[in-house]
Amino acid sequence: MISFTETFSNGYTPVLDRHTAHIACKCTEIKAKIDKRTGKTAEEFPKGVKTVDSFIAVLKPSKPRVVENFKTYATLGRFAVRDMKQTVAVGVIKSVAKGEGGGKSTKSAMKAAKK
């Protein structure tokens, strides 16, 4: 976390910027607070984290988006968290939970599927 006046906690809904996409994401769970020097878990399931803390969290997007694990595809694995038009955190995607692909299709996509 870079700079944030409040505590980043469960239920917080910031805007996640990934490449050119901007989507609201809800923090469903903060899994661990990480010690920057050692890289080991300092606290499991903290209630919240403050400025200059490193942490692992589960973020659920409001709409489906294409993302990828940072180790697999670095460009799709980086993101920035913004609140009130100010960057409050940056990070990488450690893992992805694949969702169902039942989203909207455009007219051109439907025509291409018929051929």
Backbone bond lengths (Angstrom), bond angles and torsions (degrees), N, CA, C in turn:
res aa  C-N    CA-C-N  psi(-1)  N-CA   C-N-CA  omega(-1)  CA-C   N-CA-C  phi
1 M - - - 1.431 - - 1.522 107.57 -
2 I 1.315 116.64 134.69 1.465 121.21 -175.92 1.532 110.52 -90.60
3 S 1.318 116.50 -70.22 1.460 120.03 -179.51 1.520 108.79 -145.53
4 F 1.328 114.92 125.87 1.451 119.93 -176.90 1.516 107.53 -156.03
5 T 1.325 117.14 130.35 1.454 120.02 -175.75 1.524 112.50 -80.08
6 E 1.317 117.75 -25.82 1.456 122.01 -178.82 1.523 110.32 -103.65
7 T 1.324 116.33 -177.50 1.454 121.99 176.01 1.517 109.27 -93.10
8 F 1.323 116.77 131.08 1.467 123.18 175.76 1.525 105.59 -78.96
9 S 1.343 117.57 115.01 1.466 120.33 -175.22 1.522 110.64 -139.00
10 N 1.325 116.24 175.67 1.461 121.41 177.92 1.527 109.55 -59.81
11 G 1.320 116.23 138.42 1.457 121.53 -179.03 1.517 113.96 93.28
12 Y 1.316 118.54 -13.63 1.462 122.77 178.77 1.528 108.91 -66.63
13 T 1.337 117.73 135.60 1.462 121.85 -176.68 1.527 110.87 -124.19
14 P 1.339 117.75 87.50 1.462 120.80 177.17 1.530 110.90 -91.19
15 V 1.325 116.44 178.38 1.466 122.14 173.36 1.516 107.26 -95.25
16 L 1.308 116.55 130.07 1.457 122.21 179.73 1.526 107.53 -103.30
17 D 1.324 117.29 121.70 1.462 122.53 178.25 1.518 108.12 -102.02
18 R 1.330 115.58 117.94 1.452 121.06 178.32 1.515 107.18 -127.47
19 H 1.314 116.24 110.50 1.457 123.59 -176.83 1.524 108.26 59.20
20 T 1.331 120.20 -109.90 1.465 121.13 179.14 1.524 112.41 -106.20
21 A 1.315 118.35 0.35 1.465 122.00 -178.38 1.527 110.43 -93.18
22 H 1.328 115.82 141.31 1.455 122.69 176.75 1.529 106.60 -126.25
23 I 1.330 117.27 119.16 1.463 120.36 -175.86 1.533 109.39 -142.69
24 A 1.319 115.69 140.39 1.461 120.32 176.00 1.528 109.28 -72.99
25 C 1.314 116.57 134.67 1.468 122.58 179.11 1.522 109.13 -130.31
26 K 1.319 115.49 140.83 1.455 120.46 178.54 1.524 109.38 -101.97
27 C 1.321 116.60 132.94 1.454 121.59 176.49 1.523 107.22 -79.48
28 T 1.326 116.49 107.74 1.456 120.08 -177.91 1.521 112.17 -87.60
29 E 1.338 117.07 -26.72 1.459 119.39 -177.79 1.534 110.22 -162.56
30 I 1.318 116.16 135.24 1.463 120.93 170.55 1.517 105.79 -99.55
31 K 1.327 115.89 112.49 1.470 120.57 -173.77 1.521 113.18 -79.15
32 A 1.334 117.89 -41.61 1.462 119.55 -175.66 1.517 111.24 -159.91
33 K 1.309 114.79 149.99 1.459 122.36 170.24 1.524 105.31 -100.24
34 I 1.336 117.32 132.06 1.456 123.01 -173.18 1.529 110.72 -107.35
35 D 1.329 116.32 137.11 1.462 122.14 174.33 1.530 107.46 -77.78
36 K 1.336 117.31 122.38 1.473 121.17 -175.79 1.524 112.80 -64.72
37 R 1.306 118.12 -36.19 1.461 120.96 -176.46 1.521 112.86 -71.28
38 T 1.329 116.77 -44.06 1.467 120.28 -175.37 1.523 113.04 -97.53
39 G 1.331 117.68 -24.95 1.457 120.91 -177.02 1.521 112.83 80.49
40 K 1.331 116.48 7.05 1.464 121.22 -179.41 1.525 110.19 -96.36
41 T 1.314 115.50 162.08 1.456 121.64 179.89 1.527 109.99 -68.55
42 A 1.344 116.34 123.72 1.457 121.52 178.35 1.525 110.83 -91.33
43 E 1.355 116.31 -35.14 1.463 120.90 -178.89 1.526 108.52 -152.36
44 E 1.320 117.01 133.13 1.465 121.06 178.40 1.520 109.81 -94.31
45 F 1.318 116.88 138.96 1.462 125.60 178.28 1.532 113.30 47.45
46 P 1.354 117.62 58.20 1.467 119.59 177.54 1.535 110.10 -70.63
47 K 1.313 116.59 156.25 1.472 120.72 178.77 1.521 110.81 -70.68
48 G 1.325 116.81 -32.24 1.449 121.02 179.72 1.515 110.88 -165.74
49 V 1.332 115.68 165.65 1.466 121.60 177.05 1.525 108.81 -128.58
50 K 1.318 116.11 153.49 1.465 121.67 -177.45 1.523 110.32 -117.31
51 T 1.317 116.10 -178.85 1.457 122.50 -179.57 1.526 111.16 -53.55
52 V 1.314 116.24 143.11 1.465 128.69 -179.24 1.527 114.31 67.63
53 D 1.330 119.07 10.68 1.459 121.95 173.36 1.522 109.53 -88.03
54 S 1.323 115.99 145.67 1.464 122.05 171.60 1.517 106.39 -104.53
55 F 1.340 116.32 139.57 1.454 119.00 -176.58 1.524 111.57 -154.99
56 I 1.337 114.83 164.87 1.460 122.28 174.64 1.522 106.72 -114.95
57 A 1.346 116.52 126.61 1.457 121.41 -177.51 1.523 110.42 -134.59
58 V 1.319 115.45 157.65 1.464 122.26 174.44 1.521 106.85 -101.86
59 L 1.340 116.34 119.22 1.459 122.02 179.22 1.517 109.09 -113.36
60 K 1.325 116.67 129.75 1.462 121.00 179.93 1.527 108.55 -111.40
61 P 1.353 117.41 118.68 1.472 120.19 -178.64 1.528 111.70 -72.40
62 S 1.345 116.12 151.13 1.464 120.64 178.56 1.529 111.36 -74.30
63 K 1.327 117.16 -24.87 1.468 123.04 176.59 1.525 107.98 -133.37
64 P 1.331 117.56 153.34 1.470 119.03 178.80 1.525 111.80 -65.15
65 R 1.320 116.29 140.23 1.459 122.78 177.34 1.517 109.21 -140.42
66 V 1.329 115.55 154.55 1.461 120.63 177.77 1.521 108.26 -86.67
67 V 1.319 116.14 118.04 1.456 122.81 174.71 1.518 107.69 -136.80
68 E 1.308 116.00 166.37 1.468 119.80 -178.83 1.522 108.41 -145.59
69 N 1.300 115.84 157.99 1.451 122.99 175.84 1.531 108.25 -60.59
70 F 1.338 118.08 138.25 1.459 122.16 -177.42 1.527 111.89 -59.49
71 K 1.325 117.90 -38.93 1.465 121.02 -179.50 1.521 111.86 -67.95
72 T 1.336 117.04 -31.88 1.463 121.26 -179.51 1.523 111.81 -77.92
73 Y 1.327 116.87 -46.85 1.465 122.18 -175.79 1.527 107.91 -147.78
74 A 1.325 116.31 94.96 1.466 122.15 -171.17 1.528 113.81 -58.45
75 T 1.325 118.84 -37.68 1.462 121.11 -177.69 1.520 111.90 -63.24
76 L 1.329 117.80 -39.36 1.460 121.25 179.59 1.528 111.75 -88.35
77 G 1.313 117.97 2.81 1.449 121.43 -176.45 1.521 114.99 -107.89
78 R 1.334 117.16 3.50 1.469 121.01 178.19 1.526 109.30 -105.26
79 F 1.340 116.22 150.38 1.460 119.26 176.79 1.519 110.55 -153.80
80 A 1.333 115.18 163.82 1.467 122.72 173.84 1.522 107.12 -127.29
81 V 1.317 116.41 142.98 1.459 121.98 177.70 1.517 107.11 -105.63
82 R 1.350 115.76 126.50 1.458 120.20 -177.35 1.528 110.06 -122.83
83 D 1.331 114.60 145.33 1.453 121.79 176.73 1.523 107.62 -143.60
84 M 1.314 116.57 129.39 1.461 121.95 -178.71 1.529 111.38 55.20
85 K 1.338 116.95 42.38 1.465 124.92 178.82 1.530 113.09 61.65
86 Q 1.318 117.15 26.55 1.457 121.89 179.92 1.526 108.68 -132.27
87 T 1.324 116.63 133.14 1.462 120.65 178.79 1.515 109.12 -71.12
88 V 1.336 116.03 123.31 1.465 120.41 -179.18 1.523 112.29 -109.30
89 A 1.338 117.53 -20.04 1.467 119.93 179.90 1.522 109.62 -159.51
90 V 1.316 116.41 156.10 1.459 123.05 172.45 1.526 107.16 -132.02
91 G 1.323 115.98 155.79 1.453 117.52 -179.58 1.500 113.98 -170.06
92 V 1.334 114.16 -175.98 1.460 121.96 177.37 1.524 108.63 -126.82
93 I 1.321 115.57 155.48 1.454 121.95 179.89 1.520 108.47 -88.78
94 K 1.332 116.62 118.97 1.467 122.31 -178.92 1.525 111.43 -83.14
95 S 1.341 117.15 -40.55 1.460 121.13 179.36 1.521 109.41 -152.22
96 V 1.335 115.72 158.73 1.457 122.54 -177.10 1.520 108.76 -126.64
97 A 1.333 116.55 130.52 1.461 121.56 173.06 1.523 106.85 -96.21
98 K 1.319 116.67 110.73 1.464 121.09 -176.91 1.519 110.18 -68.18
99 G 1.324 116.05 132.64 1.458 122.03 178.19 1.515 110.39 -100.95
100 E 1.318 114.45 176.97 1.462 119.45 177.28 1.523 108.68 -74.38
101 G 1.305 117.03 144.72 1.463 122.27 -177.55 1.511 113.23 -92.90
102 G 1.299 119.15 42.31 1.462 122.30 -176.70 1.510 113.46 -95.11
103 G 1.318 118.29 36.93 1.459 121.94 -177.74 1.518 112.17 -79.57
104 K 1.329 115.96 -176.18 1.457 122.26 178.89 1.515 110.81 -70.31
105 S 1.311 115.82 151.79 1.461 121.87 173.95 1.515 108.83 -121.73
106 T 1.318 115.95 142.41 1.459 119.69 177.45 1.525 109.83 -79.24
107 K 1.313 116.33 164.55 1.465 120.59 179.63 1.524 111.14 -60.62
108 S 1.332 117.04 -40.65 1.459 120.18 -178.67 1.532 110.73 -67.08
109 A 1.329 117.37 -34.24 1.467 120.68 177.91 1.535 110.86 -68.36
110 M 1.331 116.42 -37.45 1.466 120.39 178.36 1.529 111.12 -67.33
111 K 1.347 116.15 -39.66 1.463 119.87 178.17 1.531 110.58 -65.50
112 A 1.307 116.50 -41.10 1.479 120.24 179.81 1.510 110.73 -65.97
113 A 1.323 118.62 -34.10 1.462 122.01 179.72 1.526 111.69 -70.30
114 K 1.339 117.93 -28.75 1.468 121.99 -179.33 1.520 111.28 -72.92
115 K 1.336 118.09 -27.85 1.473 121.86 -176.14 1.449 112.16 -73.81
